[in-house]
Amino acid sequence: MFITAGLAGLAGLVASLAFLRAAGQAGGAGGYIDPRFKRILWYLIASSRGGVNRAKIIDLVNARPANANQIASELKLDYKTVLHHLKVLSENGLVITENRDSYGATYFLTPLMEKNYSSFQEILARVKKQ
């Protein structure tokens, strides 16, 4: 029984890796855009209270990687507010840092966010029209 459960889990892992490999090879402006990721972007940017600040943070980090203090200073936001938004963005796979718990940790866009940046811009454009 354990062996069959292990084989089923292994088959699922192989399928997931194949999907990620295919998505990674498609990349670029005309590449594959994961619809699940686009739904996450819609929720985090357009459907929640902090969406405007999160969009500003994503835009800033795309321009140049920065730490929470630099982001707070640049965007004129409270430091703790920025930490909260960075945590939300990190938990949802939009930004990443090597040492999150240390002061001065630099944040970058994840490769997935970089590949789907055009979706982010599209969402921003549609939200601004409303």
C-alpha positions as CSV (number, residue, x, y, z in Angstrom):
1,M,0.0,0.0,0.0
2,F,2.8,2.4,0.9
3,I,4.6,1.6,-2.4
4,T,1.6,2.4,-4.6
5,A,1.0,5.7,-2.7
6,G,4.7,6.5,-3.2
7,L,4.5,5.7,-6.9
8,A,1.4,7.9,-7.4
9,G,3.1,10.7,-5.6
10,L,6.2,10.3,-7.8
11,A,4.0,10.3,-10.9
12,G,2.4,13.6,-9.8
13,L,5.9,15.1,-9.1
14,V,7.1,14.1,-12.5
15,A,4.0,15.7,-14.1
16,S,4.5,18.9,-12.1
17,L,8.2,19.1,-13.1
18,A,7.3,18.6,-16.8
19,F,4.8,21.4,-16.5
20,L,7.3,23.7,-14.9
21,R,10.0,22.9,-17.4
22,A,7.6,23.6,-20.3
23,A,6.4,26.9,-18.7
24,G,10.0,27.9,-18.2
25,Q,11.0,27.2,-21.8
26,A,8.1,29.2,-23.1
27,G,9.0,32.4,-21.2
28,G,9.4,35.9,-22.6
29,A,6.7,38.3,-23.7
30,G,4.9,35.9,-26.0
31,G,5.4,32.8,-23.8
32,Y,3.0,30.8,-21.7
33,I,1.2,32.7,-19.0
34,D,-0.1,30.5,-16.2
35,P,-3.8,31.4,-15.7
36,R,-3.6,30.4,-12.0
37,F,-0.8,33.0,-11.5
38,K,-2.9,35.6,-13.3
39,R,-5.8,35.0,-10.8
40,I,-3.4,35.5,-7.9
41,L,-2.2,38.8,-9.5
42,W,-5.8,39.9,-9.9
43,Y,-6.6,39.2,-6.3
44,L,-3.5,40.7,-4.8
45,I,-3.5,43.8,-7.0
46,A,-7.1,44.6,-8.0
47,S,-9.3,42.9,-5.4
48,S,-7.8,43.6,-2.0
49,R,-7.3,46.7,0.1
50,G,-3.5,46.8,-0.2
51,G,-3.4,46.2,-3.9
52,V,-2.2,49.7,-4.8
53,N,0.8,49.5,-2.4
54,R,1.6,46.0,-3.5
55,A,1.6,47.1,-7.2
56,K,3.9,50.0,-6.3
57,I,6.3,47.6,-4.5
58,I,6.3,45.2,-7.5
59,D,7.0,48.0,-9.9
60,L,9.9,49.3,-7.7
61,V,11.5,45.9,-7.2
62,N,11.2,45.3,-10.9
63,A,13.2,48.5,-11.6
64,R,15.8,47.6,-9.0
65,P,16.0,45.1,-6.2
66,A,15.6,46.8,-2.8
67,N,15.3,46.2,0.9
68,A,12.2,47.0,3.0
69,N,13.7,50.3,4.3
70,Q,14.6,51.5,0.8
71,I,11.1,50.6,-0.4
72,A,9.5,52.4,2.5
73,S,11.6,55.5,1.9
74,E,11.1,55.5,-1.9
75,L,7.3,55.0,-1.8
76,K,6.8,57.1,1.4
77,L,5.1,54.2,3.2
78,D,5.4,53.0,6.8
79,Y,8.1,50.4,7.3
80,K,5.8,47.9,8.9
81,T,3.3,48.3,6.1
82,V,6.0,47.5,3.6
83,L,7.0,44.5,5.7
84,H,3.4,43.2,5.6
85,H,3.1,43.7,1.9
86,L,6.4,42.0,1.2
87,K,5.3,39.0,3.4
88,V,2.1,38.7,1.3
89,L,3.9,39.0,-2.0
90,S,6.5,36.5,-0.8
91,E,3.9,34.0,0.4
92,N,2.2,34.2,-3.1
93,G,5.4,33.7,-5.1
94,L,5.8,37.3,-6.5
95,V,9.0,38.4,-4.6
96,I,11.8,36.5,-3.0
97,T,14.8,37.2,-0.8
98,E,17.7,35.1,0.4
99,N,17.5,36.0,4.1
100,R,14.0,37.3,4.9
101,D,14.5,37.4,8.7
102,S,17.6,39.7,8.6
103,Y,17.4,43.5,8.5
104,G,18.4,44.8,5.1
105,A,17.3,41.7,3.2
106,T,17.1,42.6,-0.5
107,Y,13.9,41.6,-2.4
108,F,13.8,40.5,-6.0
109,L,11.0,39.5,-8.3
110,T,10.7,35.7,-8.6
111,P,11.4,34.2,-12.0
112,L,7.7,33.4,-12.3
113,M,6.8,37.0,-11.7
114,E,9.4,38.2,-14.2
115,K,7.9,35.9,-16.8
116,N,4.4,37.1,-16.0
117,Y,5.2,40.8,-15.7
118,S,3.2,41.6,-18.8
119,S,0.1,40.2,-17.1
120,F,0.8,42.5,-14.1
121,Q,1.0,45.5,-16.5
122,E,-2.2,44.4,-18.2
123,I,-4.0,44.2,-14.9
124,L,-2.7,47.6,-13.8
125,A,-3.9,49.1,-17.1
126,R,-7.4,47.6,-16.7
127,V,-7.7,48.7,-13.1
128,K,-6.7,52.3,-14.0
129,K,-9.4,52.4,-16.6
130,Q,-12.1,51.7,-14.0
